[in-house]
Amino acid sequence: MFKQTDQLEQLIIEKHKVLEQLHTLSRYQLQLASSLDHVEDLMRVVAAKQTLIDQLLNLDEQLNPFRDQDPESRNWRNPADRQRVSEIARNSKVLLDELKQFENQSEQRVREKRDEVSAQLQASQKSTSTLEGYASSQPEMVSQFDLTSE
């Protein structure tokens, strides 16, 4: 009688746990995105997040059949369980919204760092070209030392 709502409850709880883990990693990613010194760490965080995103997509797929159901027609063990699961679902929505914000901020920071590095490389390249141009415009000095004796 309660098999479906028990399954729904478990899926919502699992989804919330994955979202919490993603939230933690996304906050860390946001910190790392501000520095060029942590590119390897940033890549590890992104890889770990991808694993969690795959889990999240799997859980969402398992939740699909419940989306077509009328929530009022579900049989819960008691009203407190229904309220608790509803609260977890609302908290999950808040986490998801925050994750989207973190992603946008992190993306912006990475873009800014990329543009900063690009500008530095261009400046360095111009300096190198100027030095090469200066060096090629200088006449080559040939020194001679006379070792002949009279």
C-alpha positions in Angstrom: 0.0 0.0 0.0 2.9 2.4 0.8 5.4 0.9 -1.6 5.2 3.8 -4.1 5.4 6.6 -1.6 8.2 4.8 0.2 10.1 4.7 -3.1 9.3 8.3 -3.8 10.5 9.3 -0.4 13.8 7.4 -0.9 14.4 8.9 -4.3 13.8 12.5 -3.0 16.1 11.9 -0.1 18.8 10.5 -2.4 18.4 13.4 -4.8 18.7 15.9 -1.9 22.0 14.2 -0.7 23.4 14.4 -4.2 22.4 18.1 -4.5 24.1 18.8 -1.1 27.3 17.2 -2.4 27.1 19.2 -5.6 26.5 22.3 -3.6 29.7 21.7 -1.6 31.8 21.0 -4.6 30.4 24.0 -6.5 31.3 26.3 -3.6 34.8 24.9 -3.7 34.9 25.3 -7.5 33.9 28.9 -7.2 36.9 29.5 -4.8 39.3 27.7 -7.2 38.0 29.6 -10.3 39.4 32.8 -8.8 43.0 31.6 -9.1 45.2 30.3 -11.8 47.3 28.4 -9.3 44.7 25.7 -8.8 43.8 24.5 -12.4 44.5 20.8 -11.6 42.3 21.0 -8.5 39.6 22.8 -10.5 39.6 20.0 -13.1 39.3 17.3 -10.3 36.3 19.2 -8.9 34.7 19.4 -12.3 35.2 15.6 -12.8 33.7 14.8 -9.4 30.8 17.1 -10.1 30.2 15.3 -13.4 29.8 12.0 -11.6 27.3 13.5 -9.2 25.4 15.1 -12.1 25.1 11.7 -13.8 23.7 10.4 -10.5 21.3 13.3 -10.4 20.1 12.6 -13.9 19.5 9.0 -13.1 17.5 9.9 -10.0 15.4 12.4 -12.0 14.7 9.7 -14.5 13.5 7.4 -11.7 11.3 10.2 -10.4 9.6 10.8 -13.8 6.7 8.3 -13.2 5.8 10.2 -10.0 5.5 13.5 -11.9 2.4 12.4 -13.7 0.7 11.4 -10.4 -1.7 13.6 -8.5 0.1 14.3 -5.2 -3.2 14.2 -3.4 -3.9 10.6 -4.4 -0.7 9.2 -2.9 -1.0 7.1 0.2 1.5 8.1 2.8 2.2 6.2 6.0 1.3 9.4 7.9 0.9 13.1 7.3 4.2 13.8 9.0 6.1 11.7 6.4 4.4 13.6 3.6 5.3 17.0 5.2 8.9 15.9 5.8 9.3 14.7 2.2 7.7 17.9 0.9 10.2 20.0 3.0 13.1 18.0 1.6 11.8 18.6 -2.0 11.6 22.4 -1.3 15.1 22.4 0.1 16.3 20.6 -2.9 14.8 23.3 -5.2 16.7 25.9 -3.2 19.9 24.0 -3.5 19.4 23.6 -7.2 18.8 27.4 -7.6 22.0 28.1 -5.7 23.9 25.6 -7.8 22.9 27.5 -10.9 24.1 30.7 -9.4 27.4 29.2 -8.4 27.9 27.8 -11.9 27.2 31.2 -13.5 29.6 32.9 -11.1 32.3 30.3 -11.6 32.0 30.5 -15.3 32.3 34.3 -15.2 35.4 34.0 -13.0 37.0 31.5 -15.3 36.2 33.8 -18.3 37.8 36.7 -16.5 41.0 34.7 -15.7 41.2 33.5 -19.3 40.9 37.1 -20.6 43.5 38.2 -18.1 46.0 35.5 -19.3 45.2 36.3 -22.9 46.1 40.0 -22.3 49.3 39.0 -20.6 50.3 36.7 -23.4 49.6 39.4 -26.0 51.6 41.9 -24.0 54.5 39.4 -23.7 54.3 38.7 -27.4 54.5 42.4 -28.3 57.5 42.8 -26.0 59.2 39.9 -27.6 58.5 41.2 -31.1 59.8 44.6 -30.1 63.0 43.1 -28.7 63.5 41.0 -31.8 63.0 44.0 -34.0 65.5 46.1 -32.0 68.0 43.3 -32.1 67.8 42.8 -35.8 68.1 46.5 -36.5 71.4 46.8 -34.7 74.5 46.4 -36.9 76.4 43.3 -36.1 79.7 44.3 -34.4 82.6 42.3 -35.5 85.6 42.5 -33.3 89.0 41.7 -34.6 92.2 41.2 -32.7 95.4 41.4 -34.5 97.8 38.6 -33.3 100.5 39.3 -35.9 103.8 40.4 -34.6 106.2 42.7 -36.4 
